[in-house]
Amino acid sequence: MPLMTDTAIRASFFDFTALADQPDDILAQARFIDDGVLLLRAGRVVGLHEWQNISEQLNGMDIVDLRGKLILPGFIDSHIHYPQTEMIGAFGEQLLEWLNQYTFPIEAQYHCPQHAAQMSAFFLRQLLANGTTSALVFGTVHPQSIEALFSAAEALNMRLIAGKVMMDRNAPDYLLETPEESYQQTRALIERWHQRGRLSYALTPRFAPTSSHALLEKVCQLRKEFPDTWVHTHLSESAQETAWVKELFPERDGYLDVYHYYQLTGRRSVFAHCIHLEDDEWQCLHDTDSSIAFCPTSNLFLGSGLFNIKRSWQQGVKVGIGTDVGAGTTFNLLQTLGEAYKVGQLQGYKLNAAEAFYHATLGGAHALDLDQVIGNFAAGKEADFVVIDPAASALQKLRIGNSKDIWEKLFVLMTLGDDRNIVQTWLHGRPAWQRDAGESTV
């Protein structure tokens, strides 16, 4: 019987075959095939097999031969700001000062559709050049910022969740909107883009300090009207910010309770940072099945604090990895995982390669409630993946050469790796970026 496939790729493969409840479970779910073949059809995975077990059935078929390369499920960025691409690496401030000095002036430009379109294209190329195939993305307060981003992602057939910022106080006047304006513009974007192809919408109140009670009521109303949308916001990123929220919302029992009161916690609610959580907030995140985006690079860059990875497992709270560009200083999730390891080390927690790559692939998909469609090479999943050269530099070649097993190789990759390691990025069964071209190929 002929194989029902239109593409066969031969390489080494690594993924996780099932979700994990505890870090000790991750190793049991890891799958490494040194010489394997990935079968694709119509943009989806047909199967992943050992080459020796299926090679005879592939006689006469053209094989994409990538031997010597390692293929992983596409990386998933669970928190990133696309307009902040052009202010990455801004010097010298912590969160609130950084927003006022750098972020808000840059975001003002996105009222211009042409500028938004130009930066959307640049942003998506950066994701693909770093092996990221899915992301949860902040726009600006301007609806045209999201129109441009979704249009560009649709052209690539990329799985993306995004939303325009909702913000009506404690920011410059040129970025503020009324609650009713925010509601109407957001509703129109949802109706136009949500669940269109591989695109989804996230309700995006920037954070509690820029949200009035009236605005949060509108976000709550939209969540009730469109219950399958996501919620994407910030929570307890800095101590200064957390104290400010308590001043602004004295009637609420802490920062998370502001969101919880307006029914914005839940299965598709993703809270970035979560560094300064109280015990009851950890419990609320667990009870509501909410998720955390762990953003180590930006947390270190802004001096915000150290996320408690161990506590997230103890509390049973789902975690994805976010680059948080532009407070984060790289689009590259390999480098971001290296920073996550350092955050763990500073707290006596040893983040091994298995757990790190789990959070960047299947665990990240689970945090975004997308694990049913992406995150590993299970049959039927959408075929998004990254082709990696583990030895792209002389130093990497030396260390990979003396690494004793796949775990040491993966750890070297996440501590020494960067965008040079990304050879190709595939979206929905087609190559969308390759290093020698340097551009999208779709």
N, C-alpha and C positions, 0 to 999 in steps of 0.2 A: 504493500500500500504506500503510495507516495506521501511524503511529508507535506502537511499543509503549511507551507512557509514560503515567503518571498525573499527573505534575507537570512543568511547564516553568517555568524561572526565567530571566528576562532581566536581565542586569547586566553589569558588567565582571568578568573572572575572571583569577586568577593561580595557577599551580601549577608543579610540576616533573614532567616526563613520564617521567624515568628516574633511576636512582641515579647518583651521581658517585663516581669513585675519587680525584679530586683537586679542589681548589677551582676550578681553571681550567676543569674540565668542567661546572661547575654552570650557567654562562650558556647553554651549548648545550642544556641540558635544560629551561630555563625557558620557560614559555608564558604570554603575556599576550594576552587577547582583550578588546579595548575594548568591543565590543558583541557579547555572546555569549548563548547560551541553554544552560542545563544541564537535561538530561532525566533524570528519575528514575522508577523503578518499583519498588514493593515495598521501599523503603528502600535501593535501590542505584542507582548511576549507570548510565544507559543510554548517555549520550554528552554531550560538550561540543562545541558547534558555533558557528561564526560566525553571527550572526543572519541576515545577508543570504543565507546558503547554505541556510537551512532554514525561513525564515519562512513561505513558501507552504504548506509541509506542516503548519503549525500553525494554519491558518485555522479559525476556529470554536472553538478550544481556549482555555480560560481560562489566561492567562499571569500568573504572579507577577511583577509589574513592579517591579524594584529598580534601575532605571537611576539612575546617579549614585552607586551603591554599588559597592564592590569585594568580591568573594567569594573567599575563600581556603579551602583545606582546613582543617579544624578544627585548632587548635593542640594539640600533644602535650607534656605535662609529664612528663618522664622521671624526676623524683624530687621527692616532696613528702610531708610528714607531716600527715595530716589532724587529729590531736589537737592539734597545735601551733598551729592556727588561733587559738586563744584566748590565746596568749601571744606573738603576733607583735609585733615592735618592743620586745623586752625589752632593757633598757639594760646596757651596760657590761662585758660579759664576753667572753672567748674560749671556744673550744669546750667544753673539759672543765668549766670553772667554770660556763658557761652551762647545760650539761646538769643539773648538780647543783642550781643555784640556781633555775632556771625550769622546765626541761623535765620532769624526773622528778615534781615535785609536781603539775603539771598532768595528766600522763598517769595519775596515780593515780585520777582521777575516772572513768576509763573502765571500771571494774568495774561501773558502773551502766548497765544497758541503756537506760534512758530518756535519760540524759545522752548516751550514745553515739549514740542515734537522733537526738536534737535536733541534735547537732553534725555528724553525717553529712549531714543535710538542709541545714544552713547551708553546710557545706563544698562540697557539690556545686553549690549555687546560686552560690557564689563562682566556681567553675570556669566554669560556663556564662556567668555575667555577664562573664567575661573572655575568652570565645571558646575555652576549652579544652574539647575534646570527648573526650580520652583522657588517662589518667594512670597512672603507676606509683606506688603509694601505700603508705606505712607506716601501720599501725595502732598499737596499744599491745600490751603483753604479754597483755592480756585478750582471749579469743576473742570476747566479746560486742562488742568494738570493731569487728571485721571482719564479724560477723553483721549489725550495724546498717548498716555502709557498703555491703556487697554488697546488702542488701535495698533500700536507697534507690537505688542505681545500677541495680538490676534494674527497679525501677518506672519509671525514666527510659529504659530500653533503652540504657544508656550502656556503651561499651566501656571497661572498667577492669581493671587488674591490681593486686592488693593482697594483703597478708598480715599476720598478727599478728606482733609482735615476738617473737623467741626470745632469751632473756636469763637467765643463771643466776649471774652474779657481777658485782662491781664496780658495783653499783647499790643503791639502797635496798632493804631486805628486802621492803617491800610491793610491789615490782615484780619480784621474782625468782621463778623456777620451777625445778623440777628438770628435768634433761634428759629424763626419761621423761614428765613432765607436758607438756613442750613438744612432744615427739614425738606423744603421743596427741591433744592438742588440735589441733595443726597437721594431723595426718592426718585428723581428723574434719572440719575445715574444707575441706580439699582434696576429700574425698569428697562433701561437700555442695555446694560452690560452683565447683570448677574446671571450666572449659569449659561452664558453665551459661549458655546464651544468649551474651551478649557479655562475660561475666566470666571472668577467669583468676586463678590463684593464684600468688603469689610467696613462696617460702621466704625468710624475713626475719630472719636473725640480725642484731641491731642493728649491731654491729661487733665486731671481734676482741677488744677489751678486755673486753667483757661476755659473752664466749663461752668456756666451758671446753673442754678437749679432748673431754670426754664429750658436751657439747652439739653441738659441731661434727661429731662422729661420727653423732649423730642426724640432723643436717641432711643429711649425706652419705647416710645410709640412705634418707631421704625422697626425695632427688634420684634415687637408683637405683630406688626403687619407683614414682616418678611422674616419669619423665624429660622429660615435656613441660611441667613447671612452670618458672617463672622463679626466679632467685635475685636478691635485691635487698638490697644492703648498702652500707656505707661503706668507703672506702679512701683512706688518706693525705690526710686533710682538713687536718690541722694538723701542724706539726713536732713539737709536744709529744706528740700522740697517736701519731705514727709511732714516736717514740723509745720510748714506753710499750709498744707492741706488741713491739718488739724485746726489751724486758726480760721481757715475759710469755711470749714464745715464742722463747727463745734457740736452740732446736734448728732453727728454721726460717730460711730464707735471705731474711729481709725480710718486710714486711707482706703483700704479695700471695701469697707462698708459703704463708702460713697457710691461705688459702682454696684455693689450688691443690692443696695436699697433701690436703685433704679433698674434692677433685674438685668444687669449687664454681665453677670458671671454666667458660666455655663460651658457646655461641651465645645462650642466653637468660639470661646472667648480666650484671647491670647494676651497675656500681660507681660510686657517687656521689663526686664531687670529684676524686680522683686528681691532686692538686696536687704532691705531693712524691715522685714516682715515680723509682726508679732505672732505669738503662738496661735491665737484664734484666727488670724489671717491664713496661716498655713492650713489650718483645719477647714476653713471656708473654701479655699481653692480645691482641696481634696473632695469635700462634700458636694461641690457644684460641678466637678469634673472639668474645671478650668485648666488652662495650660500656662506655662512660663516660657518666655524666650530668654535664654541665658546669653548675655552679650559681653563676653570677657574682655574683648579688645577695647570697647568703648568704656567699660567700667574702669579699666586700668588707666586709659588715656585721660578721662575726666576726673580721676581720683574719687570715684563714687563709692567704692567699697568692693567687697568680695562676695559673690553669690555662693550660697551654701548648697553645693551639689549633693552632699550626703543627706542633708535634711529633706531634699526633694524626693529622694528614694524612700526615706523613712516615712514621709507623709503620703506617699503614693500620688505625687503630682507629676503630670506629664511635662517633659522638658524638651524643647528644641534649641538649636543654636542660631543666634542672630549675629550678623556682622555689625549691625547698627551703623552703617555708613550714614552720615559723615562723622559722628563722634568716634565710631570705629574707624581704624586706619587702613583697612584692607577689605577688598571684596572676596578675598581668598579664604575659603573655609578650612583649608589645611593650616594656614597660619593662625586662623581663629581657634582651631582646636589646640594648637600649640600654646596659645595664651590661656585657654581653659585649663590645660594641664598645670600651668604656673599658678593660676588662681587656686586650684586644688592643693598644690604643694604648700602654699602659704597657710593653709588650714589643716595640714596633715592628712589630706585626702589624695590618694594615688589614682588619678584618672588614667586608666590603661587605654590602649589603642582600641580594644573592642568596644568599650563603652563610648569612647569619643566618636568613633565612626557610626555607632548606633544612633547617637543623638543627631548626627548630620544626615542620616538617611532614613531608615525605617522609623526610628524614634521621633525624628522631626516630623515625618509624615503623620504619625499618630498624634503628635501635639497639635497639628493643624487639621486633624480629622480628615486626612487624605490617605490614610494607610490602606484603604480599600482599593485605591487606584494607582498609587505610586509607592516607592520606598524600597522595593526589592525586585528580584527577577521571578516572582511567582507567575505562573501561567495566567494570562488574562490582564495583567497589569499593563499600564501604559509604558511604552518603551522609551523612557528617559534615562540616559546614563552618561557617564564620563569615562573617557579613555585616558589612562595615566601612564606616563613614563616614570617609573620610580627612581630612575637614575639620570636625571636631566642635567646634573652638574657633576663636576669631577669629585667634589666632596660627597655628594649623594651616591655616586657610583662606588666610591670606596666603602661607605658605610653599608649600603645595600649588599655589596659583595661579601662583607664579613658578618652579615646578620644571619642568625641561625634558623629562623622560622618566619612565617608570615606575620606573626605578632610583632616581632622586632622590626621587620620591614615596614609595617604600617606605622609603628611608633616613630621610626626615623622619618617617614614621609610627613607625619604631622608636626615634627619638630624642625625639619630642614626644608620641607616642601614649600612651594609657592606657585605662582601662575606658570612658571616654566615647565612644571610637571604636567600641565594639561595639554594633551595632544589633540583630542577631539571632544566635542560635546554634541550629543544626539538628543533630539526632541521628537517624541512620538514616532520613533523608528526611522528617523532621517538625520543625517549629519547637519547640524545647524551652525557649527563653528569648527574650524581646524587651524592649528597653529601656523602652518605654512601659508595659509590664506590670510589669516589675521582678521577676517570679517565673517559675518554670517553668510552661510551658503544657501540658506533657504530662499 
